[in-house]
Amino acid sequence: MNSTTVWIVDGYEEALAKNIVIVSLALIINCINGMLVVTFFVNPMFSRDSRYILYIHLVISDMLMICISVTSYVLTYASPHLNVPICCTLVVLGTTTYMISPLNLAGMAIERYIAICKPLHHSQICTPHRTYIFICLLWAIGAIPSLADIIILIATQPISFFSSFVLCYPLSVFPSKRHQDRTTASQVIYMSLVWIILIYTYCKVFFAARKAISEGSVRKARNTILLHCIQLLLCMLSYIPPVLDMILVPFFPIHRTKISFFNYLLTNIMPRLLSPLIYGVRDQKFVKEIKEHFACKVINVKVVPSKN
């Protein structure tokens, strides 16, 4: 830290309150999402539908992202300096799950495009086997940037670096300005690609549905488009905290940690609850199965008097 930088540390009460809020929200969100996962796996009909496979993969990846993200957040207070291999593992897993959510939404949009625009070929194209291959491809694409960083790190750093301890956040492990610029550029390209896929797919779905005879088909397609747009916007909120920090922190430098906390809460934690939940609640099949497995059942006992 140079002489012009002010390092702001939370007080004990503030740090404790922040960690309690984050951990509590993470437990609530993962419990709710866990109900969706259980509902999927106890009903074989869902595992035969590519739509539900992609949806539950989105839920599971968000659960993993929350676990890794909250663990890293708590460790910044409890044990900020971690061994480099452990920190790299957290960064790679967190970054991978962070990146695949928008791609998963793009896959869900393409699946809906095929279902509405090419209904006769949907069952042949969107098979469970191909869906699982697509999911593996998502993980490979999501892991490539972080794995490339690890390879560069191994090639450029001495062996002693990997037995040292660092503050565990990405730029502490990959500290070069070139890495930061490359990461920013790759995120811009990545987001642009996802947006292009989704906008093109949604337009095709909407115009195809308008040709349908049934007004209900048009309404259903429009609702599907709006739903995916909401999910994408929630997912893309994860990319704006640096921008918000850049805008707000110069005006309120003393409240830097509070600004970062609320940015993290609103852009990383809450969307992981709302995005899967609004999709699952809208689906009538899913809601029916959730109610059947998790709703409280009241047993009425009728007492019939004896005739004797």
Residue frames as qw, qx, qy, qz and C-alpha x, y, z in Angstrom:
[[0.000, 0.891, 0.454, 0.000, 0.00, 0.00, 0.00],
 [0.426, 0.368, -0.037, 0.825, 1.45, 3.39, -0.96],
 [0.175, -0.205, -0.456, 0.848, 1.25, 6.51, 1.19],
 [0.302, -0.006, -0.158, -0.940, -1.76, 7.95, -0.69],
 [0.554, -0.227, -0.716, -0.359, -3.98, 4.92, -0.04],
 [0.416, -0.337, 0.481, -0.695, -6.24, 4.75, 2.99],
 [0.381, -0.053, -0.920, -0.068, -6.99, 1.24, 4.25],
 [0.529, -0.310, 0.146, -0.776, -10.44, 1.12, 5.88],
 [0.266, -0.004, -0.954, 0.137, -11.21, -1.72, 8.29],
 [0.554, -0.519, -0.404, -0.510, -14.67, -2.58, 9.63],
 [0.331, -0.457, 0.577, -0.590, -15.31, -2.53, 13.35],
 [0.068, -0.052, 0.987, -0.136, -16.07, -5.79, 15.11],
 [0.429, 0.401, 0.611, -0.531, -19.83, -5.18, 15.39],
 [0.518, 0.601, -0.173, -0.584, -20.15, -4.10, 11.75],
 [0.249, 0.391, -0.853, -0.240, -18.10, -7.03, 10.49],
 [0.192, 0.089, 0.938, -0.275, -20.15, -9.48, 12.57],
 [0.502, 0.500, 0.375, -0.598, -23.44, -8.00, 11.35],
 [0.461, 0.565, -0.449, -0.517, -22.36, -8.19, 7.70],
 [0.152, 0.256, -0.951, -0.090, -21.25, -11.80, 8.01],
 [0.322, 0.234, 0.811, -0.428, -24.45, -12.83, 9.80],
 [0.541, 0.559, 0.101, -0.620, -26.57, -11.21, 7.07],
 [0.407, 0.517, -0.641, -0.394, -24.59, -12.79, 4.23],
 [0.032, 0.135, -0.988, 0.072, -24.47, -16.29, 5.76],
 [0.406, 0.319, 0.670, -0.534, -28.16, -16.19, 6.72],
 [0.571, 0.568, -0.095, -0.585, -29.22, -15.15, 3.21],
 [0.299, 0.428, -0.815, -0.253, -26.98, -17.82, 1.69],
 [0.153, 0.030, 0.956, -0.248, -28.56, -20.52, 3.88],
 [0.502, 0.461, 0.434, -0.590, -32.09, -19.34, 3.04],
 [0.508, 0.586, -0.356, -0.522, -31.38, -19.16, -0.68],
 [0.227, 0.330, -0.907, -0.130, -29.69, -22.57, -0.79],
 [0.316, 0.156, 0.849, -0.392, -32.53, -24.14, 1.22],
 [0.579, 0.546, 0.199, -0.572, -35.09, -22.80, -1.25],
 [0.476, 0.575, -0.559, -0.360, -33.00, -23.81, -4.23],
 [0.082, -0.231, 0.963, -0.108, -32.37, -27.18, -2.55],
 [0.563, 0.316, 0.599, -0.473, -36.14, -27.77, -2.57],
 [0.614, 0.625, -0.179, -0.447, -36.11, -27.21, -6.33],
 [0.230, 0.501, -0.826, -0.116, -33.21, -29.64, -6.76],
 [0.313, -0.018, 0.903, -0.295, -34.92, -32.34, -4.66],
 [0.634, 0.470, 0.324, -0.522, -38.14, -31.86, -6.62],
 [0.508, 0.617, -0.476, -0.367, -36.23, -32.38, -9.86],
 [0.167, 0.391, -0.905, 0.004, -34.45, -35.56, -8.80],
 [0.374, 0.074, 0.838, -0.390, -37.42, -37.30, -7.17],
 [0.660, 0.545, 0.309, -0.416, -39.51, -36.97, -10.34],
 [0.593, -0.061, 0.634, 0.492, -38.14, -38.92, -13.32],
 [0.447, 0.755, 0.457, 0.148, -40.29, -36.95, -15.78],
 [0.029, -0.970, 0.117, 0.209, -38.14, -33.84, -15.24],
 [0.460, -0.521, 0.605, 0.388, -34.88, -35.64, -16.02],
 [0.561, 0.300, 0.689, 0.347, -36.27, -36.57, -19.46],
 [0.257, 0.910, 0.309, 0.104, -36.95, -32.96, -20.45],
 [0.603, 0.234, -0.047, 0.761, -34.03, -30.79, -21.63],
 [0.124, -0.756, -0.098, -0.635, -35.85, -27.66, -20.45],
 [0.701, -0.693, -0.008, -0.168, -35.88, -28.82, -16.83],
 [0.875, -0.084, -0.049, 0.475, -32.34, -30.20, -17.04],
 [0.385, 0.476, -0.022, 0.790, -31.00, -26.79, -18.07],
 [0.365, -0.760, -0.067, -0.533, -33.12, -25.10, -15.42],
 [0.828, -0.558, -0.031, 0.042, -31.91, -27.30, -12.57],
 [0.757, 0.133, -0.051, 0.638, -28.33, -26.91, -13.78],
 [0.075, 0.676, -0.011, 0.733, -28.79, -23.15, -13.45],
 [0.640, -0.701, -0.033, -0.312, -30.06, -23.65, -9.89],
 [0.913, -0.273, -0.042, 0.300, -27.17, -25.96, -8.92],
 [0.588, 0.348, -0.043, 0.729, -24.50, -23.68, -10.42],
 [0.162, -0.741, 0.016, -0.652, -26.00, -20.72, -8.56],
 [0.804, -0.587, -0.047, -0.085, -25.94, -22.72, -5.31],
 [0.845, -0.035, -0.040, 0.532, -22.26, -23.54, -5.84],
 [0.309, 0.579, -0.002, 0.754, -21.51, -19.93, -6.68],
 [0.442, -0.771, -0.013, -0.459, -23.21, -18.74, -3.48],
 [0.892, -0.419, -0.049, 0.161, -21.35, -21.29, -1.34],
 [0.727, 0.135, -0.005, 0.673, -17.96, -20.35, -2.78],
 [0.110, 0.673, 0.064, 0.729, -18.69, -16.62, -2.79],
 [0.567, -0.752, -0.030, -0.335, -19.95, -16.52, 0.81],
 [0.897, -0.285, -0.050, 0.334, -17.07, -18.73, 1.98],
 [0.562, 0.327, -0.002, 0.760, -14.60, -16.32, 0.37],
 [0.154, -0.757, -0.071, -0.632, -16.41, -13.34, 1.89],
 [0.748, -0.656, -0.042, -0.092, -16.31, -14.80, 5.40],
 [0.862, -0.080, -0.027, 0.499, -12.65, -15.76, 4.99],
 [0.326, 0.633, -0.025, 0.702, -11.73, -12.15, 4.17],
 [0.407, -0.746, 0.150, -0.506, -12.67, -11.39, 7.79],
 [0.897, -0.419, 0.118, -0.069, -11.81, -14.64, 9.55],
 [0.704, -0.330, 0.439, 0.450, -8.60, -15.56, 7.73],
 [0.436, 0.834, -0.037, -0.336, -7.85, -13.12, 4.90],
 [0.141, 0.664, -0.703, -0.212, -4.44, -14.61, 4.06],
 [0.943, 0.051, 0.271, -0.185, -4.78, -18.02, 2.43],
 [0.548, -0.272, 0.669, 0.423, -2.32, -20.43, 0.92],
 [0.230, 0.436, -0.429, -0.757, -2.00, -19.73, -2.81],
 [0.136, -0.050, -0.929, -0.341, -3.25, -23.17, -4.05],
 [0.029, 0.511, 0.793, -0.330, -6.36, -22.92, -1.82],
 [0.156, 0.620, 0.104, -0.762, -7.01, -19.37, -2.97],
 [0.165, 0.285, -0.661, -0.674, -6.56, -20.34, -6.62],
 [0.040, -0.255, -0.962, -0.094, -9.04, -23.20, -6.19],
 [0.092, 0.633, 0.575, -0.510, -11.66, -20.85, -4.73],
 [0.145, 0.571, -0.195, -0.784, -11.05, -18.27, -7.45],
 [0.109, 0.125, -0.829, -0.534, -11.27, -20.81, -10.28],
 [0.022, -0.409, -0.911, 0.040, -14.46, -22.45, -8.97],
 [0.077, 0.664, 0.409, -0.622, -16.08, -19.12, -8.15],
 [0.133, 0.488, -0.361, -0.783, -15.20, -17.58, -11.50],
 [0.058, -0.028, -0.908, -0.414, -16.39, -20.63, -13.44],
 [0.001, 0.554, 0.818, -0.159, -19.79, -20.79, -11.75],
 [0.035, 0.645, 0.159, -0.746, -20.03, -17.01, -12.06],
 [0.109, 0.389, -0.516, -0.756, -19.56, -17.15, -15.84],
 [0.000, -0.115, -0.940, -0.322, -21.75, -20.10, -16.80],
 [0.219, 0.514, 0.661, -0.501, -25.07, -18.67, -15.55],
 [0.366, 0.607, -0.092, -0.700, -25.55, -16.27, -18.52],
 [0.212, 0.301, -0.824, -0.431, -24.46, -19.01, -20.92],
 [0.105, 0.230, 0.952, -0.172, -26.95, -21.38, -19.31],
 [0.333, 0.601, 0.375, -0.622, -29.70, -18.78, -19.87],
 [0.310, 0.515, -0.492, -0.630, -28.62, -18.56, -23.51],
 [0.078, 0.063, -0.981, -0.167, -28.98, -22.34, -23.77],
 [0.215, 0.438, 0.769, -0.412, -32.46, -22.17, -22.23],
 [0.353, 0.617, 0.004, -0.704, -33.42, -19.50, -24.76],
 [0.249, 0.358, -0.756, -0.488, -32.18, -21.64, -27.65],
 [0.060, 0.152, 0.983, -0.090, -34.14, -24.62, -26.31],
 [0.307, 0.578, 0.515, -0.554, -37.33, -22.50, -26.21],
 [0.295, 0.557, -0.370, -0.682, -36.60, -21.28, -29.74],
 [0.154, 0.141, -0.929, -0.304, -36.44, -24.86, -31.01],
 [0.139, 0.324, 0.880, -0.318, -39.56, -25.84, -29.05],
 [0.326, 0.657, 0.343, -0.586, -41.66, -23.00, -30.49],
 [0.330, 0.661, -0.362, -0.569, -40.14, -22.49, -33.95],
 [0.470, 0.313, -0.786, -0.252, -39.32, -26.14, -34.77],
 [0.674, -0.288, 0.437, -0.521, -41.73, -28.18, -32.65],
 [0.958, 0.192, -0.097, -0.188, -41.58, -31.27, -34.88],
 [0.701, 0.426, -0.457, 0.344, -37.79, -31.51, -34.47],
 [0.314, -0.742, 0.358, -0.473, -37.60, -30.55, -30.82],
 [0.892, -0.340, 0.257, -0.150, -37.60, -34.09, -29.42],
 [0.910, 0.276, -0.011, 0.309, -34.83, -35.15, -31.83],
 [0.366, 0.691, -0.241, 0.575, -32.63, -32.08, -31.30],
 [0.248, -0.610, 0.428, -0.619, -33.06, -31.39, -27.56],
 [0.847, -0.173, -0.501, -0.027, -32.43, -34.82, -26.11],
 [0.647, -0.757, 0.093, 0.001, -31.22, -35.30, -22.51],
 [0.851, -0.082, 0.168, 0.492, -27.93, -36.73, -23.79],
 [0.432, 0.559, 0.140, 0.694, -27.22, -33.65, -25.93],
 [0.307, -0.886, -0.067, -0.341, -28.28, -31.41, -23.06],
 [0.777, -0.577, 0.118, 0.223, -25.71, -32.98, -20.75],
 [0.711, 0.196, 0.192, 0.647, -23.05, -32.56, -23.45],
 [0.111, 0.791, 0.147, 0.584, -24.03, -28.89, -23.71],
 [0.562, -0.822, 0.007, -0.097, -23.70, -28.52, -19.92],
 [0.826, -0.261, 0.164, 0.473, -20.20, -30.04, -20.01],
 [0.493, 0.495, 0.208, 0.684, -19.34, -27.58, -22.77],
 [0.210, -0.903, -0.108, -0.359, -20.58, -24.71, -20.59],
 [0.718, -0.664, 0.109, 0.176, -18.27, -25.77, -17.76],
 [0.760, 0.065, 0.227, 0.606, -15.35, -26.06, -20.17],
 [0.253, 0.707, 0.191, 0.632, -15.98, -22.58, -21.58],
 [0.412, -0.878, -0.059, -0.236, -16.44, -21.12, -18.10],
 [0.796, -0.518, 0.143, 0.279, -13.22, -22.68, -16.81],
 [0.739, 0.443, 0.093, 0.499, -10.98, -21.72, -19.74],
 [0.108, 0.866, -0.136, 0.470, -10.16, -18.11, -18.62],
 [0.594, -0.722, 0.303, -0.184, -9.28, -19.15, -15.05],
 [0.934, -0.087, 0.250, 0.238, -7.30, -22.20, -16.14],
 [0.597, 0.639, -0.001, 0.485, -5.39, -20.02, -18.60],
 [0.179, -0.873, 0.244, -0.383, -4.56, -17.66, -15.73],
 [0.828, -0.476, 0.296, -0.005, -3.35, -20.60, -13.62],
 [0.879, 0.254, 0.146, 0.377, -1.09, -21.80, -16.44],
 [0.309, 0.794, -0.109, 0.512, 0.36, -18.29, -16.84],
 [0.496, -0.786, 0.252, -0.269, 0.84, -18.08, -13.09],
 [0.926, -0.230, 0.246, 0.169, 2.73, -21.39, -13.01],
 [0.751, 0.450, 0.102, 0.472, 4.91, -20.28, -15.92],
 [0.206, 0.779, -0.086, 0.586, 5.78, -16.85, -14.53],
 [0.492, -0.753, 0.241, -0.365, 6.01, -17.31, -10.74],
 [0.207, 0.445, -0.842, 0.224, 8.70, -19.14, -8.76],
 [0.578, -0.228, -0.782, -0.035, 7.85, -22.35, -6.91],
 [0.235, -0.142, -0.614, 0.740, 8.11, -20.55, -3.58],
 [0.309, -0.115, -0.079, -0.941, 5.13, -18.37, -4.53],
 [0.663, -0.219, -0.553, -0.454, 2.77, -21.37, -4.29],
 [0.591, -0.294, -0.665, 0.350, 3.72, -22.02, -0.68],
 [0.101, 0.071, -0.257, 0.959, 3.13, -18.40, 0.32],
 [0.018, 0.631, 0.721, -0.284, 0.02, -16.74, 1.69],
 [0.071, 0.181, 0.283, 0.939, -1.91, -13.96, -0.07],
 [0.390, 0.287, 0.365, -0.795, -5.05, -11.90, 0.40],
 [0.328, 0.193, 0.896, 0.228, -7.55, -14.10, -1.40],
 [0.485, 0.718, 0.269, -0.420, -9.14, -12.13, -4.21],
 [0.833, 0.464, 0.225, 0.200, -8.42, -12.50, -7.96],
 [0.382, 0.862, -0.179, 0.282, -6.08, -9.52, -8.42],
 [0.454, -0.738, 0.492, -0.084, -3.97, -10.58, -5.45],
 [0.820, -0.069, 0.544, 0.166, -3.25, -13.88, -7.18],
 [0.591, 0.446, 0.410, 0.532, -3.07, -12.40, -10.71],
 [0.236, -0.746, -0.223, 0.582, -1.75, -8.92, -9.90],
 [0.362, -0.064, 0.399, 0.840, -0.63, -7.65, -13.28],
 [0.308, 0.501, 0.082, -0.805, -2.32, -4.71, -15.02],
 [0.283, 0.218, -0.735, -0.576, -2.32, -6.76, -18.22],
 [0.096, -0.240, -0.963, 0.073, -4.42, -9.44, -16.53],
 [0.152, 0.521, 0.516, -0.663, -6.90, -6.84, -15.31],
 [0.315, 0.465, -0.269, -0.782, -7.24, -5.27, -18.77],
 [0.247, 0.096, -0.884, -0.384, -7.58, -8.68, -20.43],
 [0.009, 0.337, 0.891, -0.306, -10.22, -9.75, -17.91],
 [0.256, 0.543, 0.260, -0.756, -12.24, -6.58, -18.52],
 [0.329, 0.382, -0.532, -0.681, -12.02, -7.02, -22.30],
 [0.174, -0.038, -0.972, -0.155, -13.01, -10.69, -22.12],
 [0.131, 0.432, 0.735, -0.507, -16.02, -9.82, -19.95],
 [0.335, 0.515, -0.042, -0.788, -17.19, -7.23, -22.49],
 [0.333, 0.251, -0.761, -0.497, -16.85, -9.74, -25.34],
 [0.071, -0.146, -0.973, 0.165, -18.52, -12.43, -23.27],
 [0.235, 0.486, 0.546, -0.641, -21.52, -10.27, -22.32],
 [0.359, 0.466, -0.291, -0.755, -21.90, -9.00, -25.89],
 [0.242, 0.120, -0.909, -0.317, -21.96, -12.55, -27.23],
 [0.029, 0.318, 0.891, -0.321, -24.60, -13.64, -24.73],
 [0.280, 0.529, 0.263, -0.756, -26.77, -10.61, -25.47],
 [0.333, 0.359, -0.560, -0.668, -26.55, -11.21, -29.24],
 [0.169, -0.063, -0.978, -0.108, -27.60, -14.85, -28.82],
 [0.073, 0.431, 0.760, -0.481, -30.50, -13.99, -26.54],
 [0.293, 0.517, 0.043, -0.803, -31.82, -11.03, -28.56],
 [0.319, 0.253, -0.712, -0.573, -31.69, -13.00, -31.81],
 [0.140, -0.162, -0.976, 0.038, -33.36, -16.02, -30.22],
 [0.142, 0.464, 0.602, -0.634, -36.09, -13.99, -28.53],
 [0.347, 0.443, -0.198, -0.803, -36.94, -12.15, -31.74],
 [0.308, 0.117, -0.854, -0.402, -37.18, -15.43, -33.63],
 [0.058, -0.289, -0.912, 0.286, -39.41, -16.93, -30.93],
 [0.210, 0.479, 0.367, -0.769, -41.68, -13.90, -30.81],
 [0.394, 0.395, -0.369, -0.743, -42.19, -13.60, -34.57],
 [0.256, 0.017, -0.942, -0.216, -42.69, -17.35, -34.93],
 [0.020, 0.360, 0.824, -0.436, -45.32, -17.31, -32.18],
 [0.287, 0.431, 0.105, -0.849, -47.15, -14.39, -33.79],
 [0.385, 0.200, -0.671, -0.602, -47.80, -16.58, -36.81],
 [0.031, -0.150, -0.972, 0.177, -49.54, -19.14, -34.63],
 [0.297, -0.503, -0.587, -0.561, -53.31, -19.31, -34.76],
 [0.552, -0.628, -0.527, 0.153, -53.75, -19.40, -31.00],
 [0.055, -0.870, 0.113, -0.476, -53.55, -16.10, -29.14],
 [0.786, -0.604, 0.134, -0.014, -52.38, -18.09, -26.13],
 [0.869, 0.110, 0.073, 0.476, -49.22, -19.10, -28.00],
 [0.297, 0.705, -0.038, 0.643, -48.34, -15.46, -28.61],
 [0.464, -0.796, 0.118, -0.371, -48.93, -14.61, -24.95],
 [0.918, -0.349, 0.106, 0.154, -46.90, -17.58, -23.78],
 [0.738, 0.330, 0.021, 0.589, -43.99, -16.70, -26.05],
 [0.040, 0.797, -0.073, 0.598, -44.07, -13.07, -24.93],
 [0.675, -0.698, 0.130, -0.202, -44.07, -14.13, -21.28],
 [0.932, -0.083, 0.070, 0.346, -41.17, -16.48, -21.93],
 [0.506, 0.571, -0.027, 0.646, -39.19, -13.66, -23.57],
 [0.247, -0.812, 0.115, -0.516, -39.88, -11.27, -20.70],
 [0.859, -0.505, 0.076, -0.019, -38.99, -13.93, -18.13],
 [0.856, 0.086, 0.036, 0.508, -35.63, -14.69, -19.73],
 [0.256, 0.713, -0.048, 0.651, -34.91, -10.95, -20.07],
 [0.522, -0.774, 0.119, -0.339, -35.54, -10.50, -16.34],
 [0.931, -0.292, 0.095, 0.198, -33.32, -13.47, -15.53],
 [0.706, 0.379, 0.010, 0.599, -30.56, -12.15, -17.77],
 [0.014, -0.809, 0.089, -0.582, -30.73, -8.67, -16.25],
 [0.726, -0.656, 0.136, -0.152, -30.53, -10.16, -12.75],
 [0.925, -0.054, 0.099, 0.362, -27.59, -12.30, -13.80],
 [0.531, 0.561, 0.014, 0.635, -25.80, -9.38, -15.48],
 [0.347, -0.906, 0.020, -0.241, -26.04, -7.33, -12.29],
 [0.860, -0.391, 0.088, 0.315, -23.01, -9.31, -11.14],
 [0.673, 0.297, 0.144, 0.662, -20.86, -7.36, -13.61],
 [0.074, 0.830, 0.148, 0.532, -21.64, -3.84, -12.39],
 [0.631, -0.714, -0.174, 0.248, -20.16, -3.68, -8.83],
 [0.595, -0.130, 0.096, 0.787, -16.80, -2.29, -10.09],
 [0.115, 0.528, 0.337, 0.771, -18.68, 0.44, -11.97],
 [0.447, -0.799, -0.328, -0.234, -20.80, 1.29, -8.92],
 [0.702, -0.504, -0.104, 0.493, -17.72, 1.34, -6.69],
 [0.472, 0.145, 0.201, 0.846, -15.97, 3.63, -9.15],
 [0.084, -0.647, -0.340, -0.677, -18.93, 6.05, -9.12],
 [0.560, -0.748, -0.276, -0.225, -19.89, 6.01, -5.45],
 [0.780, -0.332, -0.224, 0.481, -16.64, 5.54, -3.51],
 [0.383, 0.268, -0.036, 0.883, -15.07, 8.92, -4.51],
 [0.297, -0.612, -0.159, -0.716, -18.13, 10.67, -3.05],
 [0.743, -0.579, 0.094, -0.323, -18.24, 8.58, 0.12],
 [0.518, 0.483, -0.675, 0.206, -14.68, 7.33, 0.73],
 [0.270, -0.369, 0.697, -0.552, -15.28, 6.71, 4.44],
 [0.774, 0.076, 0.425, -0.464, -18.13, 4.31, 3.61],
 [0.355, 0.472, -0.720, -0.364, -16.14, 2.28, 1.08],
 [0.009, -0.069, 0.992, -0.106, -16.74, -1.05, 2.84],
 [0.426, 0.385, 0.598, -0.559, -20.47, -0.37, 3.26],
 [0.526, 0.566, -0.226, -0.594, -20.83, 0.47, -0.43],
 [0.275, 0.353, -0.871, -0.206, -18.98, -2.71, -1.44],
 [0.204, 0.080, 0.913, -0.344, -21.13, -4.76, 0.94],
 [0.522, 0.488, 0.400, -0.574, -24.44, -3.50, -0.43],
 [0.460, 0.553, -0.492, -0.490, -23.20, -3.84, -4.01],
 [0.114, 0.223, -0.968, -0.019, -22.23, -7.44, -3.29],
 [0.324, 0.230, 0.785, -0.475, -25.55, -8.13, -1.58],
 [0.532, 0.566, 0.221, -0.590, -27.77, -6.66, -4.31],
 [0.516, 0.626, -0.426, -0.401, -25.83, -7.78, -7.37],
 [0.296, 0.357, -0.885, -0.025, -24.47, -11.21, -6.39],
 [0.122, 0.035, 0.906, -0.404, -26.62, -12.71, -3.63],
 [0.490, 0.361, 0.418, -0.675, -30.21, -11.59, -4.27],
 [0.571, 0.425, -0.414, -0.567, -30.28, -12.40, -8.03],
 [0.233, 0.203, -0.951, -0.022, -29.32, -16.00, -7.15],
 [0.251, 0.261, 0.796, -0.485, -32.60, -16.24, -5.24],
 [0.471, 0.521, 0.180, -0.689, -34.91, -14.37, -7.60],
 [0.352, 0.446, -0.622, -0.539, -33.74, -15.78, -10.93],
 [0.178, 0.006, -0.979, -0.096, -34.36, -19.51, -10.24],
 [0.170, 0.313, 0.749, -0.558, -37.38, -18.83, -8.05],
 [0.447, 0.462, 0.047, -0.764, -39.43, -16.83, -10.56],
 [0.425, 0.291, -0.729, -0.452, -38.85, -19.51, -13.18],
 [0.151, -0.053, -0.976, 0.147, -39.75, -22.39, -10.90],
 [0.248, 0.358, 0.592, -0.678, -42.86, -20.71, -9.46],
 [0.457, 0.407, -0.215, -0.761, -44.14, -19.90, -12.96],
 [0.375, 0.171, -0.855, -0.314, -43.92, -23.50, -14.11],
 [0.746, -0.265, 0.024, -0.610, -47.14, -25.29, -13.15],
 [0.891, 0.036, -0.452, 0.030, -45.60, -28.78, -13.17],
 [0.444, 0.268, -0.567, 0.640, -42.83, -27.72, -10.86],
 [0.320, -0.349, 0.301, -0.828, -45.15, -25.90, -8.49],
 [0.859, -0.184, -0.200, -0.434, -47.46, -28.92, -8.30],
 [0.832, 0.060, -0.493, 0.247, -44.60, -31.26, -7.41],
 [0.193, 0.345, -0.487, 0.779, -43.14, -28.83, -4.86],
 [0.560, -0.338, 0.147, -0.742, -46.49, -28.57, -3.12],
 [0.915, -0.096, -0.324, -0.218, -46.85, -32.34, -3.11],
 [0.766, 0.095, -0.481, 0.415, -43.45, -32.94, -1.50],
 [0.343, 0.109, -0.410, 0.838, -43.00, -29.94, 0.78],
 [0.378, -0.464, -0.097, -0.795, -46.42, -28.52, 1.60],
 [0.202, -0.118, 0.788, -0.569, -47.74, -29.21, 5.08],
 [0.452, -0.210, -0.733, -0.462, -50.46, -31.82, 4.89],
 [0.430, -0.212, 0.465, -0.744, -53.37, -31.77, 7.30],
 [0.272, -0.096, -0.949, -0.128, -54.85, -35.13, 8.17],
 [0.545, -0.239, 0.086, -0.799, -58.53, -35.03, 9.03],
 [0.116, -0.026, -0.980, 0.163, -59.72, -37.83, 11.29],
 [0.553, -0.252, -0.219, -0.763, -63.44, -38.45, 11.23],
 [0.121, -0.060, 0.895, -0.424, -64.90, -40.16, 14.28],
 [0.548, -0.189, -0.542, -0.608, -68.01, -42.21, 13.51],
 [0.489, -0.310, 0.556, -0.597, -70.10, -43.10, 16.56],
 [0.020, 0.027, -0.998, -0.057, -70.86, -46.73, 17.11],
 [0.525, -0.237, -0.433, -0.693, -74.39, -47.92, 16.34],
 [0.558, -0.245, -0.778, 0.156, -74.42, -50.23, 19.32]]
